[in-house]
């Protein structure tokens, strides 16, 4: 299973990936807007949007890439590891 995390803190990328690994998810994390965001999202099982630390352009790009798929979308205003853990618990 795979998860794409959009937003969050740059220093927490490794912790986000390790937490997802605990729940048997392979994670891709995008904290800054790059062209790779448009090409690398693919079709994940879950998309997490940390809305406090992400630009509107990144959210629009990420949501447009998964519009016609069965991807679950979880939004959190907080980008803490505890918030991500709660999302992973809910979707596991």
C-alpha positions as CSV (number, residue, x, y, z in Angstrom):
1,X,0.0,0.0,0.0
2,X,1.2,3.5,-0.6
3,X,0.7,7.0,0.8
4,X,1.5,10.4,-0.5
5,X,2.1,13.1,2.0
6,X,1.8,16.7,0.7
7,X,3.1,19.4,3.0
8,X,4.6,19.1,6.4
9,X,8.0,20.1,7.8
10,X,11.2,19.4,5.9
11,X,13.0,18.1,9.0
12,X,10.2,15.6,9.7
13,X,10.4,13.8,6.3
14,X,12.3,10.8,7.7
15,X,9.9,10.5,10.7
16,X,6.9,10.6,8.4
17,X,8.3,7.8,6.2
18,X,9.3,5.7,9.3
19,X,5.8,6.0,10.7
20,X,4.2,5.0,7.5
21,X,6.5,2.0,7.3
22,X,5.2,0.9,10.7
23,X,1.7,0.6,9.2
24,X,3.1,-1.2,6.1
25,X,2.7,1.8,3.8
26,X,5.3,3.0,1.3
27,X,5.5,6.8,1.6
28,X,6.3,9.6,-0.8
29,X,6.7,13.0,0.9
30,X,6.5,16.4,-0.8
31,X,7.1,19.4,1.4
32,X,8.0,21.8,-1.4
33,X,6.5,22.4,-4.8
34,X,8.6,20.9,-7.6
35,X,7.8,19.6,-11.0
36,X,8.3,16.1,-9.6
37,X,5.1,16.5,-7.6
38,X,3.1,16.5,-10.8
39,X,4.8,13.4,-12.3
40,X,5.5,11.3,-9.2
41,X,2.2,11.1,-7.3
42,X,1.0,8.1,-9.2
43,X,-2.1,6.4,-7.8
44,X,-1.6,6.0,-4.0
45,X,-4.1,4.3,-1.7
46,X,-4.1,7.3,0.7
47,X,-3.2,11.0,0.3
48,X,-2.4,13.1,3.4
49,X,-2.6,16.9,3.1
50,X,-1.1,18.9,5.8
51,X,-3.0,22.1,5.1
52,X,-1.2,24.5,7.5
53,X,2.2,24.0,5.9
54,X,1.3,23.7,2.2
55,X,0.5,26.2,-0.6
56,X,-2.8,26.3,-2.4
57,X,-1.0,25.5,-5.6
58,X,0.4,22.2,-4.2
59,X,-3.0,21.2,-2.9
60,X,-4.6,21.9,-6.3
61,X,-1.9,20.0,-8.2
62,X,-2.1,17.0,-5.8
63,X,-5.9,16.7,-5.9
64,X,-6.0,17.1,-9.7
65,X,-3.6,14.2,-10.1
66,X,-5.9,11.8,-8.2
67,X,-9.3,13.2,-9.2
68,X,-10.5,10.1,-11.1
69,X,-9.0,7.4,-8.8
70,X,-10.1,5.6,-5.6
71,X,-7.6,7.4,-3.5
72,X,-8.7,8.3,0.1
73,X,-7.8,11.9,1.0
74,X,-7.1,12.9,4.6
75,X,-6.6,16.5,5.6
76,X,-5.0,17.7,8.8
77,X,-4.3,21.3,9.9
78,X,-1.5,20.0,12.1
79,X,1.6,18.5,10.5
80,X,2.8,16.7,13.7
81,X,3.7,13.0,13.9
82,X,0.8,12.5,16.2
83,X,-1.6,13.9,13.6
84,X,-0.2,11.5,11.0
85,X,-0.4,8.6,13.5
86,X,-4.1,9.3,14.0
87,X,-4.7,9.4,10.2
88,X,-2.8,6.1,9.7
89,X,-4.8,4.5,12.5
90,X,-8.0,5.6,10.9
91,X,-7.1,4.3,7.4
92,X,-5.4,1.1,8.4
